[in-house]
Amino acid sequence: MGAKKIRLQSGWAKTEKQKGDYDFTWLDSIVNDAISRKIQPWIRYTRALVSHFRDRVNEWEIWNEADHRYNEAGPEQYAELYYRTGKAIREVQPNARLIGLSIAGVGRTAYVDLFFQYLQERDAVDLVDIATFHGYPRNPDDGFDAVKELKAVIYKYRPGVELWQGETGCPSTYGSSGALSGYHWTETIQAKWDLRRALAHVGRGYPFSLFTISEYTYDRRKFIGLNTKGILKVNDDLSIAYAKPAYYTYRNLTSLLDHRFERLPVLNYETDSDSSLSVFAFRHKVNTYPLIFIWMDGSIPAEDFPVIHSHFSFTGLPFSDPVVIDLMTGKVYELSDHAWSVNGMDTRFDRIPVCDAPVVLTDKAIIQTK
């Protein structure tokens, strides 16, 4: 699949049950399995872990959501932790890429400002290579103005830092523990939400991490019950019961949009639709054929599939045998000759079906069909 990284919790309590005695056997199996599937882990931890995994892992995220309301540490305390930990990691692995913030509240720019002030005063802003942000809006297309503000604050101190979406996802049930518990989610809505949330980030140039692979439970008082954001359903004993629709739709997306494509930051198009739409495009690096993702973004995904048919005209994108892909099912639909036409640099499409889940307009030349 196109998925290239996996975010792993490092489990210090499971590793150092006796002081000074580190048993990484359980985590070795996870890391080695991921690498065998060509998926690079990024992990949270410090010196002993880095010493053990530095031949396999070079991206380290320091702490998680220190700004969350359940944590008591302020930005200066987190910055001190980050400073000490970052230096320790670089001593063991000088080429390590360090991941900072992991911030829960994307709009907490004052927190971020104080964090970077602390590092700047110690001439240590170069300890941050990547900044991660989280966020769980009900509408998966919301929140990007706050991301722009976050980036502006970070770039005051460290221009060029990569910004990653480090954690976000949607429950598949009402009453899930953790974020977004108070809405009547379903497995169908989860699948739509995850697709839109992924593409809303990747389409804007932010690498994306979907939370999470499997449902799970927290063993603590603040979060009670099952967290159903996993794309794998669990039984009562937490063994895997089945793969939810979101598993298959996300696989459809990552199998299609991978390293072969580059993002087109500017897309020239026209449409007759009066609905609020998201439209993002990517181009194959070799044959230049596009992937164009389109969906209605004005509201939370629905359980049903309200479809509109719209005309689109794209400038400067080549097509020879266009098709439409339904990411929810993985089905590929050919277009009849009268459904599209070329006029100079413009390609026009008539009555393309659009709903509140992404569809893909692309060329048959870049996909494999069965």
LUMMI-728008 format. One record per atom (N, C-alpha, C): x negated, y, z negated. Coordinates in steps of 0.02 Angstrom, whole numbers, plus 50000, padded with zeros to 5 digits. Atoms other than C-alpha are relative to their C-alpha. Example, Ala and Ser with C-alpha at 12.3 -4.5 7.8 and 13.67 -1.06 7.14 Angstrom:
BEGIN
499554994150000/493854977549610/499555006050000/500424994150003/493164994749643/500395005549963/
***
This chain:
BEGIN
499584994050000/500005000050000/499575006250000/500364993750000/499535018250011/499805002349931/500184998050069/499455019749821/499274998249988/500725000950005/497625021949779/499735000449928/500244999350069/497525025449591/500534997549952/499555001950053/498295019249430/499765003149935/500174996750064/498345028649265/500104994949944/499995005150052/497915017049120/499915003149931/500134998550071/498095019248933/499434995649978/500625003550015/496485013948852/500024995849937/499875004650055/497125006148691/499434999249950/500555000550048/495785010448564/500164995249943/499825004250057/496735001748424/499974992550017/500055007049979/496754985648525/499284997950012/500695001449979/494894986948564/499524999749940/500454999750058/494034991548400/500394998449936/499625002150059/494984981548270/499554999749938/500504999450054/493394980848165/499505005350021/500434994349984/492294996248156/499354997950034/500615001449964/490904995648284/500014993850043/499945006149961/491524979548363/500525001150055/499564998349945/492254983148535/500144993750042/499805005749959/493234969548625/500425002650058/499664997249942/493684975448800/500304994650045/499785005549957/494234958348864/500685001350031/499314998849975/496074963148879/500025005450054/500004994549952/495674979248973/499584998350061/500405002349942/494334971149083/500454996750052/499585003749952/495664959949159/500445004850039/499574995149966/496774974949200/499605004150050/500414995949956/495384985649273/499754996050059/500265004249946/494624971449373/500544998150050/499445001649956/496324966549442/500185005950044/499844994049961/496694984449496/499485001150055/500544998849951/495004986249581/500024994750056/499955005249948/495244969549671/500545001550050/499464997949955/496824977249746/499855006850032/500234993549972/495824992749798/500395005849970/499674994650038/496705003349667/499525002249944/500504997450046/495535014449566/500345002549936/499714997650063/495965016649381/499735006849980/500264994650042/495865032849286/500264998749930/499895002550068/495785030149098/499905005749951/500084995150054/495905040048934/499594996849943/500435002950052/494525037748803/499365003949990/500654996750010/492715041548753/499414995250005/500665002649984/490915035448735/499954992450010/500085007349994/491045016648705/500354997350062/499635002249942/492345014348839/499645001950065/500354997749940/491385024748967/499374995850011/500605004249994/489805014848931/500174993250030/499805006749978/490744998748964/500235000050073/499675000049935/491675003949123/499685004650052/500274995049954/490515016649205/499794997150067/500175003049936/490055004249341/500624998950043/499385001349964/491895002849392/500475006050001/499534994450008/492785018849336/499615006549994/500354993650007/492255036949358/500475006049989/499524994650015/493835046949316/500314998749932/499805000750070/494255050049134/500435005849978/499524995050023/495765059249065/499965000449924/500124999050072/495525066748892/500655002249966/499394999250040/497065065048781/500625000550045/499365000049964/498895066148830/500495004849966/499474995550021/500145080448813/499885002849930/500154996950064/499285089248669/500485005749984/499534994450010/500535103448696/500704997749983/499335002650012/502035092048668/500245001949930/499734997850064/503205097148528/499904994949944/500135005050051/502855080648438/499285000249975/500694999350023/501015085148424/499915006549961/500104994250043/500375097448295/499395004150020/500614996549982/498755102548378/500155006050045/499954994149957/498605119948454/499494999550056/500455000349942/497635124148613/499275000149980/500704999950021/496025127848518/499784993249975/500175006750025/496075110848432/499924995150057/500085004349942/496375102048595/499375001750040/500604997949963/495005112248679/499374997449966/500585002650036/493775107148542/499924992550013/500015007249985/494245088848565/499754998850071/500195000949930/494065090548753/499265001550010/500704997949994/492385099548739/499534994649974/500435005150029/491625086548624/500024993550040/499935006349963/492325071848721/499705000550070/500274999149933/491875078948891/499244999750001/500735000350004/490065081548839/499764992949988/500205006950014/489975063848769/500064995750062/499925003949939/490645056548931/499455001550050/500524998249951/489425066349039/499314997649979/500645002850023/487975060548930/499934992850022/500015007149982/488435042548968/500054999050075/499875000749929/489025045149147/499995006950032/500064993049976/488365061449223/500455001650059/499594998649941/489385059549384/500744999049987/499295001150015/491035056549294/500415006050018/499524994649987/492535066649348/500485000349940/499624999150061/493425073749197/500685003250015/499314997949988/495305076349192/500275003249937/499784996250058/496025089549077/500735001850001/499334997350014/497645096449007/500524994549990/499465004950006/498865082149044/500605003349966/499554995650036/500105095749000/500734998050010/499295001849997/501925091848958/500425005950026/499634994149981/502575109648977/499645003950054/500374996949944/502035115649149/500015007649994/499954992850006/502605133249107/499625003049941/500364997550059/501515134748950/499325002850020/500624997249973/500235145749035/499585003249944/500394997150055/499735154348871/499574994749966/500375005750028/499215137348803/499394998550044/500535001649953/498185133948959/499465005549999/500474994450002/497395151248951/499544999549939/500405000650061/496805148548771/499534994050005/500435005949990/496135131248816/499385001850041/500564998349958/495055138248955/499575005549970/500404995050036/494515153248850/499494996649955/500455003750045/493785141048724/499414997050039/500535002949961/492815131948859/499545005350030/500404994749970/492245148048942/499515003049949/500444997350051/491535154648778/499414995549986/500545004750010/490455139048773/499664998150065/500285001249933/489975139948957/500124992850022/499845007049988/490875123448983/500614998950043/499425001149957/492275126249108/499864994850054/500165005249950/491335114449225/500144993049974/499795006550025/491905100349111/500684998050027/499345001649972/493595101349200/499934999450076/500005001149928/493595093549373/500714999750028/499315001149979/495455089649382/500455002149942/499514998450050/496955096649289/500654996450017/499375003649989/498515085949268/500575003549966/499394997350029/500275091849237/500554994850007/499455004750001/501855082249197/500655003750018/499384996649986/503685087549201/500554995250023/499445004449987/505385079149206/500645004050011/499384996349986/506705090449286/500554995250023/499455004149976/508425083449320/500014999850077/500074999849928/508265089149500/499274999050017/500715001549989/506645081349563/499645005350042/500314994949959/506345096349677/499895006649963/500074993950039/506315109149537/499315000449967/500584999050043/504845116649441/499375002250035/500634998649966/503595121549575/499775007249994/500234993250015/503585140049536/499554999949938/500425000750060/502895135149365/499334996950017/500645003049979/501565124449450/499555005250031/500404994749971/501005139549551/499705004549946/500254995850055/500855149849391/499454996449961/500515004050034/499885135749308/499345000250040/500595000049958/498685135049455/499655006849997/500294993350002/498425153949449/499595001049936/500374999450063/497905153249266/499364995950001/500595004349997/496725138649293/499465003050045/500484997449951/495915146949444/499675006549977/500354994350030/495505162449341/499344997849971/500605002550034/494225151649252/499614995150042/500345005549965/493845137249369/500324999150070/499725000749933/494275140249553/499814993350032/500135006149965/494425124549655/500164993649962/499795005950037/494995112849516/500584996650036/499455003749971/496095099149586/500584999749950/499415000950041/497875098849520/500364993750021/499645006349987/498715081849505/500654999949960/499425001950039/500465077049455/499814993449965/500285005650037/499905065249318/500524995349969/499495004250031/501555058649250/500695002850011/499294998149992/503375059649302/500374993950026/499595005649978/504795047649334/500715000849976/499284999550014/506645044449316/500254993649968/499695006050027/507615032449205/500494997050049/499485003349959/508805019949283/500644998849961/499415000950042/510055020349139/500125006349959/499864994950049/510925032449023/499704998049933/500255001350067/510105033948852/499314997049996/500705002350003/508345028948900/499625004049948/500434996250045/507045033648771/499565004550041/500434995349964/505925048148816/500395005050040/499714994549962/506275061848942/500604997750042/499425000949956/507905063349041/500494994849974/499585005350028/508875052348921/500755001650005/499314998150007/510505062148926/500405000550064/499644999749937/511055059549105/500164992950023/499785006749981/511985044949183/499644997750063/500415002549946/510595038149290/500214992950018/499915006949977/510765022249393/499384997850037/500585002449963/509525011349485/499965003250070/500014996649934/510055019249651/499765007249994/500214993050010/509865036949585/499255000349984/500715000250016/508165032349512/499584999450063/500385001049938/507575026349682/499975006450041/499994993649963/508115042549766/499565005149965/500374995050040/507375053249626/499254999050008/500725001549995/505685044549632/499725001850069/500224998249933/505555046549821/499945007550008/500014992749992/506005064949817/499465003149957/500514997250045/504875068549669/499304998950028/500655001449971/503395060149753/499865004650059/500114996149939/503615068949919/499995007549987/500014992950017/503975085849839/499315002249977/500684998450021/502225085049764/499504999050056/500495001549947/501245076649903/500095004950058/499884995349946/502085088050030/499725006949987/500314993650019/501395103049934/499254999349986/500725001050008/499665095449920/499784997849931/500185002450067/499725088549742/500024992449998/499985007350009/499195070349720/500494998149946/499425001750040/500585060849634/499924993349966/500005006250038/500725047649498/500704998749975/499335001850022/502385038849469/499974996349933/499965003150066/502815034349290/500674996449995/500555004450016/502945019749263/500144993350034/499915006449966/502695002049331/500574995949968/499535004350035/503694992549199/500375003949946/499674997550060/505014996949072/499624997849938/500375001650061/504344996748893/500365003249941/499754996950061/504725001248713/499435003149961/500484997050046/503825013048596/500094996849931/499965002750068/503415005748427/499895005649950/500054994550047/503725021548329/500695003249992/499344997450019/505145031648254/500265005350049/499774994349961/505195046448372/500354997950065/499695002549939/505665036148526/500264993049985/499695006450017/506895022048493/500324997150063/499675003449945/507425009348621/499574999650062/500355001549938/506935004848798/499925006450042/500114994749951/506145017548914/500094996850069/499815003349937/506945013149081/499725003450062/500314996849942/505835023749193/499604995050042/500375005049961/504935007949248/500374998050063/499705002349938/505225001949425/500054992350000/499885007150012/505164984049359/500444999449938/499545001250056/506614978549246/499734994649955/500255005150048/506194968749087/500574996449966/499555003850042/507064955348989/499945002249927/500024998150071/507374956548802/499314998749969/500675001550027/505654948748770/499465004050037/500444995649962/504874962048887/499644996650058/500255003049938/504444949449022/500385003250058/499714996749942/504834955349198/500614996050024/499395003249977/506624951749253/500065000450076/499954999249928/506644959049429/499735006850019/500214993549973/506054973249540/500625004150016/499434995649987/507264987849545/499965002850072/500034996749934/507734996949706/499425005050006/500544995149997/506455010449660/499334996750016/500625003649983/505074997349673/499934999450076/500025001149928/505524993649854/499975006550039/500024993749964/505845011549906/499315003349993/500664997150009/504195017349830/499484996250041/500445004049957/503325002949918/500085002150073/499904997649931/504125008750081/499615006450013/500344993649992/503425026150053/499254999150002/500735000550004/501665021050003/499714995650054/500245004049943/501545008250142/499975004250064/499974995849941/501945021950267/499525005849996/500404993850008/501095037650201/499374998349961/500625001950033/499295033150164/499425004350025/500604996249984/497505038850197/499925001550074/500054998849927/497785038350386/500275006950019/499654993849983/498765054650375/499725005949961/500174993750033/498375072650334/500615004549997/499424995650010/499605085350268/499975005950047/499944993949961/500205099350381/500285005549954/499764994950047/500305114550266/500495004850030/499524995649965/501255124550397/500384995850051/499585003749954/502715117050491/500495004950032/499544995649964/503635126850625/500604995950025/499405003749979/505415120650643/500615004549993/499354996850006/507215126350664/500534994649990/499445004750011/508835118050607/500645003949996/499354996850006/510675121750613/500344998349933/499715002050064/510945114450439/500075006049954/499924994850050/511665126150309/499904997349929/500175002950064/511185114250168/499275001649982/500694999150022/509625116950063/499614993650015/500395005849979/508305105450137/499275000649979/500735000550002/506545099950101/499774996650063/500285002849939/505535096750258/499245000449995/500745000250004/503705091250248/499734995550055/500285003749943/502565084850385/499284998049986/500685002650001/500985074550398/499824997750070/500235001749932/499935070350551/499494994449996/500485005449996/499025054450595/499325002850022/500664997149987/497165058250595/499714997950067/500295002449937/496825048350754/500465001650059/499574999049941/498335048550870/500455006149995/499674993550013/499085064750796/500764999549997/499285000550007/500865057850789/500215001949929/499814997450066/501845065450644/500434995149959/499485002550046/502795059250493/500355006249973/499624994350024/504175071650452/500534997349951/499555002250053/505125069250289/500535005449989/499454995250006/506835077450271/500514997449950/499465001750045/508115077450131/500355006249974/499644994750033/509445088050048/499765000549928/500344999450064/508645095249892/500385004449949/499664995050040/509985106449816/500294997549935/499695002650061/510605094749680/499684993449980/500235006550024/510245079249577/500254994650048/499765005349956/510335063449683/500654996949976/499355003150016/512045055149690/499964992550008/499965007249993/512545037049676/500184997950071/499815001649932/513345037349847/499525003550050/500454997549948/512585043150013/500385004950045/499684995149957/513385059150078/499525002150056/500444998949942/512675061250254/500265005950041/499854994949950/512625076550365/499584998650062/500395000949938/512035076650546/499795006950024/500274993449984/510905091050594/499544999750061/500474999349945/509925097150743/499345002949973/500664997450019/508055100250724/499595001250063/500484998649946/506755108050837/499335001349968/500674999550028/504905105950798/499515002350054/500484997149952/503495115650880/499314996849989/500705002350002/501805107850922/499894993149972/500085006850026/502145090050863/500174995050055/499885004549943/501965075950991/500444994149981/499595006150006/503255062051011/500014996650068/499915003749937/503325048251142/500594995249995/499455004750011/504565035851066/500255001049929/499824998450069/505375043750912/500484995049969/499565004350040/506205033650775/500165003649935/499824997650066/507075037450611/499944994149951/500085005150051/506605027550454/500415001849939/499634999350063/507765025350306/499574997049945/500455002550052/506575024150157/500374995949947/499635003850050/507955017350046/500064992650019/499925006949977/508135001650152/499384997450037/500565002049959/506535001550255/500184998850073/499795001249931/507555000350415/499765005650046/500244995449949/506915008650574/500535000350055/499484999049950/508165016050698/499715003550061/500214996749938/507765019850879/500495005450018/499584994649976/508435035750956/500144999150074/499835000349929/509355035651121/499695005950037/500324994849960/508675046151263/500355006849994/499644993650003/510055059251246/499975003149930/500044997350068/509665061551059/499405004549990/500594995750009/508025070651090/499775002350069/500254997149937/507185081451222/499405004349986/500614996150006/505565090651253/500055006050046/500014993849961/505425108751312/499365003749983/500654996950013/503625114651324/499694997149937/500295002250063/502895113751148/500534998049949/499465001450047/504595111051067/500324993350014/499635006249995/505405094251032/500655000849961/499344999150031/507275094850994/500324993249986/499655006150019/508245081450901/500725001949983/499294998650011/510145080750897/500304994949951/499625004050047/511215074150754/499564994949962/500425004250044/509835067450641/500384999249933/499655000950063/510655059650487/499565002049941/500374997550058/510115068450326/500444999149939/499625000750062/510635064550147/499565002349943/500384997850058/509995067249970/499444995249981/500605004250005/508645053949993/499605001150064/500394998449941/507185056450113/500084995050057/500075004049939/507265050250292/499375002450035/500634998649966/505755049950406/500125000350075/500004999349928/505645056150583/499284999150023/500695001449979/504115048850668/500014996650068/500065003249936/503495039650821/499874992549990/500065007350006/503605020950846/499284997650005/500695002049989/501765020550893/499604999249935/500415000350061/501175022550713/500284995349947/499745004650050/502235009450626/499994992950027/499955007049982/502294990650626/500714997649984/499325002450010/504024983150648/500024992450007/499915007249997/504624965450624/500614998450044/
***
